[in-house]
Amino acid sequence: MPSLSRNRIHTSLVKNKLVNYKEQNKYHLYFHLDSNCEASEISFAVFLIVYLVTLAGNLLIMTTISASTALESPVYFFLSHLSFIDDCCSSSMTPKMLVDSLTMRKAISSRGCMTQIFAEHLFGAAEIIVLMAMAHDCFVAICKPLHYMTIMSQKVYSLLVGGAWAGAFVHAAIQILFTVWLPFCGPNVKDHSMCDLNSLLKLVCMETHSLGLFVTANSGFICLLNFILLMVSYVVILCFLRIYSSWGRCKAFSICVSHITMVILFFAPCILVYMCPVITFSIDKAVAVFYTMITPMLNPLIYTLRNAEVKNAMKKLWVKM
């Protein structure tokens, strides 16, 4: 009888450990985000300045476009949504990085990690589709100017933006459905500044080669394909500029250069991260910080510095204030 009782107690303890492990795996799986403690204050200051500039710059563009009657064309409608996406993307990642830069225990729960992955892919996919819509708008405006008002009606560009959010939601949902069933059994420490699929795969206790191929095909190949399509479309647009006058050619060339610069800044880090193997390189953290914080900050500067209409609208808005 004592032996039987001990066996029951042992069995009960084993079951409790398994249950606790499953609960930990499901609800309390932590990913420690390692960083250099000596540079914490510097990192916090830099991240905070970049974040505030990003919020202010994109908010200024959205306010200017909504308040100005001269900026009612589709390209500024897309630009306003692009600024909104950049602010949302930066706000979904940067506050956590600011908190982590001041705390000793840099961790994120499994639910928080899933939220970051969903937000990253939601806003990233939405930005890709909006960039495609902006390229289409630019192509129609330059290559088919007489049909521009018919092709790019308010209904059309509103549907394009609505389709961008719907497509982005589907893409982000696929990432979550792919991630939630992965078995995590430790170690749960990862040297990274945020949660993404590549860093998450390093914590999976199963063979990850096929999973890495899925990430490459689902995210990397999509980024590469869209980047190629966008660059080809802008090459075609630039070829059409030969039929314009010198003034019209300079104006259209300035718009195209702004678009191309933003496309390169957005797609280059994504291709570098998702087209590489599952092995995480030390540069991944810097690339993640770049496309999470630096790119959203640069987008407003790229458009305002090269766009006279936006600058004039900002001056008028400043005078009214």
N, C-alpha and C positions, 0 to 999 in steps of 0.2 A: 504493500500500500504506500509506504513512503516513497518507494521508487516510482510508482505510478504517478503520485502527486508531483514529484520533481519533474517527471517527463511532461506533465500537463503545464507546469509553470514554465518550463523551457520552451515548449511549443507556443505558449501564449506570448512569451517575450519575443520569440522569432517573428510571430505574426505582427506584433506591435511595431517591431523595427521595420518590417516590410511596409506596413501602412504609413509609418512616419516618413520612410524614404520616398514613398510615392507622393505623399502630401508635400514633402520638401521639393521633390522634382516638379510638381505641378504648380505650387504656389510660392515656394520660398527658395527657388533656385537663384543664386546670386552670381553675378558676373563682376568680379572686382576689376575696376578700371585703374590700372597702375599708372603712376606718373611720378615725376621727380619732385619730392616734397620741397626742395630748396627753391624751385622755380614756381611754387604755387601762387605766391602773391603777384608775380610778374604775369603768369598765365591768366589769373583772374582779371587783372587790369586790362590786359590786351583783349581778352575775350569780351569783357564788358564794353570797352570802347567800340570794338567792331560791331557788337550786337546793337548798341544804341545808334550807331551811324546807319546800320542796316535798317532798323525800324524807322528812323527819322527820314532817311532818303526815300524808301519805298512809300511811306505814308505821305510824304510831300508830293510824290508823283501821282498817287491815287487822288489826293485832294485837289491838285492842280487840274487833272483831267476831268474830274467830276464838276469842278467849278467853272471851267472855261468852255464857252460855246464854240471857240475856234478849234477845239480838240475833240470833235465828235465823229471823226472818221474811224473806220474799223481798226486801223493799226493802233490807235490810242486806246481803243476799247480792249484790245488784246494786251497792250502794254500795262494797262491798269490791273488786269487780272494777273499778269505776270508778276507785278510788284506785290500783289496780295499773296500769291503763291510763295514768293521768296520770303516774305515776312512770316508766313505760317511755317514754312520749312525751317527757317532759322529758329523760330520760337519753340519748335518741337524738340530741338536738340540742345541749343545753347544754354538755356537755364539750368539744365542738369549738369552740363560741363562747368558752369560757373559755381554751382554748389560743390561739385566734386573737387574743384581746384582749391577749396578752402577747408575740406574735411580730410581727416586721416583715413577713414574707412570709405573707400570709393566703391560703392556697390549699387546694383540695380536689381530689382526683383524680376522674376520671369514675366509677370504681367507688364511691368514697365518696359521691359525689353521688347516684348511683342508690340507694345504701343509705339515704340520708336521705329521698329521695322515697318509697321503699317504706315506710319506718318511719312517715313522716308520714301517709301515706294508710292504712296498716294500723291504726294506733292511733286515728287520727281517725275512720275508718269504724266501728271497733269501739265507740268512745265514742258515736257517733250511734245505733247500734243498741241499745246498753245504755240510753241515755236514752229511746229509744222503749219499751223493755221496762219501765223504771221508770214511765213515764207510763201504760202499760197496767196495771201493778200498782196504781198510785194510783187509776186509774179503777175497777178491780174492787173495791178495798177500800172506796171511798166510795160508788159507785153500786150495787154488788151485794154488800153485806157478807155476806149469808147464803150466798152461793155462793162466797165468797172461797177457802176452803180446798179446795174442789173444783176451781175453775178454776186457781188458782195453787199447784198441788202441786209437790213437789220435782222431779219429773220434768219438769214444764212449764218451771219457771224455769231448770233446768239445760240444757234444750234451747234455751231462748232465748239463754243465754250462749254455748253451743256454736255456735248459728247466727250469733251476732254475730261470733265469730272467723272462722268459715268465710266469711261474707259479706265481712268486712273483707279477708281474704286474697285473695279473688277481685278485689275492687275495686283493691287495691294492685298485684296482678299485671297488671291491665289498664293501669295507669299506666306500669309498667315496659315492657310490650310496646309501648305507644304511644311511649315515649321512646327506646328503644335504637336504633331505625332512623333517628332524626333526624340529618341531616348537620351536623356542626359544623366550620366552616372558619375560625373567628376573626372578630372579636377574642374572646379568651377571658377578658376582664375584665368582671366584673359587680359593681356597687355594691349588694351585698346581704349579709345576715348568715347566710343559709342557702340550701340548694338547694330550690327548688320549681319547679313546672311553668311558672308565669308568668315567673319570672326566667330560666329555662332557654331559653324560646322566643326571648328577645332575642339569644341566641348562635347561633341556627340560620341557616344560609345558604340560606334558601328563603323563599317567601311564607308568612307565618304567620297570615294572617287566618282561614283555615279551621281551622288548628290551635287558634287562640284560641277559636273557636266550639265546638270539641270539648271544650276544657278547661271552658268555661262550661257546656256542656250536661252534661258528665259529673260535674263537681264542684260548680259553682256552683248549677245547677238542683236537684241532689239536696239540697244544703244548704238552699236556699230552700224546697223542697217539704216536707222534714222539719220545718223550723222552723215553717212554717204549720200543718202537721198537729199538731205538739206544742202550739202555742199554742191552737189550736181545741179540742184535747182538754182542756187545763187550764181553758179558759173553760167548757166543759160541766161539768167537775168542780166548779168554783166555783159554778155555778148549782145543783148538787145540794146544796150545803151548807146551803141554806135549810131543809131538812127536819130538820137536826140540832139538838141542844141547843146552848146557848151554849158550854159547855165543849168538846163534840165539834167544834163549828164552829171554835173558835179553834185547836184542835190540828190539824185537817185543813187549815185555812187556812195555818198555819205551815209545814206540810210542803209544800203547794203553792207557797208563796212561795219556799221554798228551791229547789224543782225549777225553777220559772220563772226565778229569778235565774241558776241555773247554765246553763239552756238559752240564755238571752240572752248570757251571757258567752262561751259556746262558739260559738254560731252567728253572732253579729254580725261578728266578725273574718273568719270563713270566707266569709260572704256578701260582705263588702266586698272581699276578695282575689279570689275566683273569679268573682264576677258582674260585675266591672269589665272593661274592654277589656284587650287584651294589653299596652298601654302601662303600664309600671310607674311608679306614682306614688311620690314621695318618702316618703309615709306608709306604704308597704308594709313597710319594714323595721321600723318601730315596731309595726305590726299583727302581723307575724310573731313578733316578740319577745313580744308580749302573749299570743297564743294558744299559744305554745310554752312560756313560762315563767310568766307571771302567772296565767293561767286555772288551770293545774294546782295552783298554790299557793293560790288562793282557794277552790277546791272544798272542801277539808277544813274551812276556816274557816266557810264558809256552812252546812255541815251540822252541825258541832259547836256553833256558837253558837246555833242555833235548834232544836236537838234535845235535849230533856232526857234522853231514854233513853241517847243516846250519851255525854252528859256524865256521867251517873251511872255508866255502865259504865267510863268512863275513870277516874273517882275510885276505884272499887273495884279496878281494875287497878293504880292507883298505890299503894293501901294494901297490896295483896298483894306488890308489889315492895319 
